[in-house]
């Protein structure tokens, strides 16, 4: 399982309630990864989702799935 801690509203520095260091420490102590984001300015929004996807476990296709793919791929009949 992949869990991320998003420090949202990074564009509002004056209204900060939690320091970056506190958030990083919390994330580290709880096995999370941390990234500051801002939905308003789009800072790190895509990046946090890409990082989640990158950390997901890889599933290897079974032999049957591989055979099906190679027999029905888009190149068949061309």
Biotite code that builds the C-alpha atoms (Angstrom):
import biotite.structure as struc

atoms = struc.array([
    struc.Atom([0.000, 0.000, 0.000], chain_id="A", res_id=1, res_name="UNK", atom_name="CA", element="C"),
    struc.Atom([1.245, 3.475, -0.842], chain_id="A", res_id=2, res_name="UNK", atom_name="CA", element="C"),
    struc.Atom([0.271, 6.398, 1.371], chain_id="A", res_id=3, res_name="UNK", atom_name="CA", element="C"),
    struc.Atom([1.244, 9.994, 0.723], chain_id="A", res_id=4, res_name="UNK", atom_name="CA", element="C"),
    struc.Atom([1.022, 13.035, 2.941], chain_id="A", res_id=5, res_name="UNK", atom_name="CA", element="C"),
    struc.Atom([0.205, 16.117, 0.869], chain_id="A", res_id=6, res_name="UNK", atom_name="CA", element="C"),
    struc.Atom([1.021, 19.445, 2.454], chain_id="A", res_id=7, res_name="UNK", atom_name="CA", element="C"),
    struc.Atom([-1.644, 21.340, 0.519], chain_id="A", res_id=8, res_name="UNK", atom_name="CA", element="C"),
    struc.Atom([-1.946, 25.113, 0.176], chain_id="A", res_id=9, res_name="UNK", atom_name="CA", element="C"),
    struc.Atom([1.796, 25.587, -0.091], chain_id="A", res_id=10, res_name="UNK", atom_name="CA", element="C"),
    struc.Atom([0.983, 28.897, -1.796], chain_id="A", res_id=11, res_name="UNK", atom_name="CA", element="C"),
    struc.Atom([-0.269, 30.315, 1.548], chain_id="A", res_id=12, res_name="UNK", atom_name="CA", element="C"),
    struc.Atom([3.036, 30.610, 3.400], chain_id="A", res_id=13, res_name="UNK", atom_name="CA", element="C"),
    struc.Atom([1.745, 33.173, 5.906], chain_id="A", res_id=14, res_name="UNK", atom_name="CA", element="C"),
    struc.Atom([-1.127, 30.908, 6.984], chain_id="A", res_id=15, res_name="UNK", atom_name="CA", element="C"),
    struc.Atom([1.089, 27.861, 7.581], chain_id="A", res_id=16, res_name="UNK", atom_name="CA", element="C"),
    struc.Atom([0.062, 25.791, 10.621], chain_id="A", res_id=17, res_name="UNK", atom_name="CA", element="C"),
    struc.Atom([2.626, 22.983, 10.212], chain_id="A", res_id=18, res_name="UNK", atom_name="CA", element="C"),
    struc.Atom([6.264, 23.454, 9.274], chain_id="A", res_id=19, res_name="UNK", atom_name="CA", element="C"),
    struc.Atom([7.816, 21.479, 6.445], chain_id="A", res_id=20, res_name="UNK", atom_name="CA", element="C"),
    struc.Atom([10.143, 19.853, 8.966], chain_id="A", res_id=21, res_name="UNK", atom_name="CA", element="C"),
    struc.Atom([7.218, 18.729, 11.166], chain_id="A", res_id=22, res_name="UNK", atom_name="CA", element="C"),
    struc.Atom([5.412, 17.241, 8.182], chain_id="A", res_id=23, res_name="UNK", atom_name="CA", element="C"),
    struc.Atom([8.551, 15.466, 6.938], chain_id="A", res_id=24, res_name="UNK", atom_name="CA", element="C"),
    struc.Atom([9.227, 14.037, 10.392], chain_id="A", res_id=25, res_name="UNK", atom_name="CA", element="C"),
    struc.Atom([5.629, 12.850, 10.742], chain_id="A", res_id=26, res_name="UNK", atom_name="CA", element="C"),
    struc.Atom([5.731, 11.248, 7.301], chain_id="A", res_id=27, res_name="UNK", atom_name="CA", element="C"),
    struc.Atom([9.035, 9.525, 8.001], chain_id="A", res_id=28, res_name="UNK", atom_name="CA", element="C"),
    struc.Atom([7.881, 8.213, 11.394], chain_id="A", res_id=29, res_name="UNK", atom_name="CA", element="C"),
    struc.Atom([4.698, 6.793, 9.831], chain_id="A", res_id=30, res_name="UNK", atom_name="CA", element="C"),
    struc.Atom([6.136, 5.285, 6.654], chain_id="A", res_id=31, res_name="UNK", atom_name="CA", element="C"),
    struc.Atom([4.630, 7.912, 4.349], chain_id="A", res_id=32, res_name="UNK", atom_name="CA", element="C"),
    struc.Atom([6.155, 10.063, 1.701], chain_id="A", res_id=33, res_name="UNK", atom_name="CA", element="C"),
    struc.Atom([5.598, 13.792, 1.910], chain_id="A", res_id=34, res_name="UNK", atom_name="CA", element="C"),
    struc.Atom([5.255, 16.442, -0.745], chain_id="A", res_id=35, res_name="UNK", atom_name="CA", element="C"),
    struc.Atom([4.068, 20.024, -0.483], chain_id="A", res_id=36, res_name="UNK", atom_name="CA", element="C"),
    struc.Atom([1.347, 20.844, -3.011], chain_id="A", res_id=37, res_name="UNK", atom_name="CA", element="C"),
    struc.Atom([-0.929, 23.649, -4.094], chain_id="A", res_id=38, res_name="UNK", atom_name="CA", element="C"),
    struc.Atom([-4.128, 22.916, -5.939], chain_id="A", res_id=39, res_name="UNK", atom_name="CA", element="C"),
    struc.Atom([-4.516, 26.638, -6.610], chain_id="A", res_id=40, res_name="UNK", atom_name="CA", element="C"),
    struc.Atom([-1.188, 27.025, -8.404], chain_id="A", res_id=41, res_name="UNK", atom_name="CA", element="C"),
    struc.Atom([-0.887, 23.359, -9.499], chain_id="A", res_id=42, res_name="UNK", atom_name="CA", element="C"),
    struc.Atom([2.476, 22.982, -7.758], chain_id="A", res_id=43, res_name="UNK", atom_name="CA", element="C"),
    struc.Atom([3.359, 19.283, -7.340], chain_id="A", res_id=44, res_name="UNK", atom_name="CA", element="C"),
    struc.Atom([-0.201, 18.087, -8.005], chain_id="A", res_id=45, res_name="UNK", atom_name="CA", element="C"),
    struc.Atom([0.741, 15.855, -10.951], chain_id="A", res_id=46, res_name="UNK", atom_name="CA", element="C"),
    struc.Atom([4.027, 14.975, -9.306], chain_id="A", res_id=47, res_name="UNK", atom_name="CA", element="C"),
    struc.Atom([2.443, 13.519, -6.163], chain_id="A", res_id=48, res_name="UNK", atom_name="CA", element="C"),
    struc.Atom([0.198, 11.258, -8.253], chain_id="A", res_id=49, res_name="UNK", atom_name="CA", element="C"),
    struc.Atom([3.141, 10.183, -10.430], chain_id="A", res_id=50, res_name="UNK", atom_name="CA", element="C"),
    struc.Atom([5.131, 9.386, -7.290], chain_id="A", res_id=51, res_name="UNK", atom_name="CA", element="C"),
    struc.Atom([2.250, 7.306, -5.915], chain_id="A", res_id=52, res_name="UNK", atom_name="CA", element="C"),
    struc.Atom([2.053, 5.404, -9.208], chain_id="A", res_id=53, res_name="UNK", atom_name="CA", element="C"),
    struc.Atom([5.832, 4.912, -9.270], chain_id="A", res_id=54, res_name="UNK", atom_name="CA", element="C"),
    struc.Atom([5.753, 3.398, -5.783], chain_id="A", res_id=55, res_name="UNK", atom_name="CA", element="C"),
    struc.Atom([2.909, 0.959, -6.522], chain_id="A", res_id=56, res_name="UNK", atom_name="CA", element="C"),
    struc.Atom([3.993, -2.680, -6.589], chain_id="A", res_id=57, res_name="UNK", atom_name="CA", element="C"),
    struc.Atom([4.520, -4.094, -10.059], chain_id="A", res_id=58, res_name="UNK", atom_name="CA", element="C"),
    struc.Atom([2.392, -7.077, -11.040], chain_id="A", res_id=59, res_name="UNK", atom_name="CA", element="C"),
    struc.Atom([3.882, -9.452, -13.558], chain_id="A", res_id=60, res_name="UNK", atom_name="CA", element="C"),
    struc.Atom([1.373, -10.801, -16.118], chain_id="A", res_id=61, res_name="UNK", atom_name="CA", element="C"),
    struc.Atom([0.799, -14.529, -16.073], chain_id="A", res_id=62, res_name="UNK", atom_name="CA", element="C"),
    struc.Atom([1.936, -16.659, -18.990], chain_id="A", res_id=63, res_name="UNK", atom_name="CA", element="C"),
    struc.Atom([-1.679, -16.936, -20.193], chain_id="A", res_id=64, res_name="UNK", atom_name="CA", element="C"),
    struc.Atom([-2.099, -13.151, -20.153], chain_id="A", res_id=65, res_name="UNK", atom_name="CA", element="C"),
    struc.Atom([1.128, -12.715, -22.110], chain_id="A", res_id=66, res_name="UNK", atom_name="CA", element="C"),
    struc.Atom([0.037, -15.279, -24.721], chain_id="A", res_id=67, res_name="UNK", atom_name="CA", element="C"),
    struc.Atom([-3.355, -13.553, -25.077], chain_id="A", res_id=68, res_name="UNK", atom_name="CA", element="C"),
    struc.Atom([-1.691, -10.168, -25.510], chain_id="A", res_id=69, res_name="UNK", atom_name="CA", element="C"),
    struc.Atom([0.652, -11.370, -28.243], chain_id="A", res_id=70, res_name="UNK", atom_name="CA", element="C"),
    struc.Atom([-2.166, -13.209, -30.041], chain_id="A", res_id=71, res_name="UNK", atom_name="CA", element="C"),
    struc.Atom([-4.645, -10.291, -29.956], chain_id="A", res_id=72, res_name="UNK", atom_name="CA", element="C"),
    struc.Atom([-2.382, -7.253, -30.124], chain_id="A", res_id=73, res_name="UNK", atom_name="CA", element="C"),
    struc.Atom([-3.150, -4.311, -32.432], chain_id="A", res_id=74, res_name="UNK", atom_name="CA", element="C"),
    struc.Atom([-0.505, -5.518, -34.916], chain_id="A", res_id=75, res_name="UNK", atom_name="CA", element="C"),
    struc.Atom([-2.491, -8.706, -35.734], chain_id="A", res_id=76, res_name="UNK", atom_name="CA", element="C"),
    struc.Atom([-4.004, -8.564, -39.210], chain_id="A", res_id=77, res_name="UNK", atom_name="CA", element="C"),
    struc.Atom([-1.927, -5.641, -40.440], chain_id="A", res_id=78, res_name="UNK", atom_name="CA", element="C"),
])
